[in-house]
Amino acid sequence: MIASTAMPTTTPMPTTTPMPTTTTTTTTIQQL
């Protein structure tokens, strides 16, 4: 029953629009 409530595997995250790498660079700059 719990498995049914789990996130639908039929609709996985769109790989066509991956997280922007630009955001990662900004975070590194803040750390510096």
N, C-alpha and C positions, 0 to 999 in steps of 0.2 A: 504493500500500500504506500509506504514511504517513497519507494522507487518511482511511483507514478507522479508524485508531487515534485520530483527532482527536475532540474532544468531540462527542457526538451532537446534531445540529442539530434533531432531531425533538423533543427535550425541552429547550427553552430555559428560562432562569431564569423563575420565576413572577413576572409583573408585578403580580400581585394583592398580593404581600407585598414591597414595596420596602424598601430599607434605612431604618431608623428615623432620622428627621431629628434626633431628640433626642440621638443620639450625636454628631452633628456640632457641636451647640451646646456640649456638654460639653468637646469638644476645644478649641474657641475660648476657652472660659473658662480652661482650663489655660494656654494661650498667653499670655493677658493676665496 
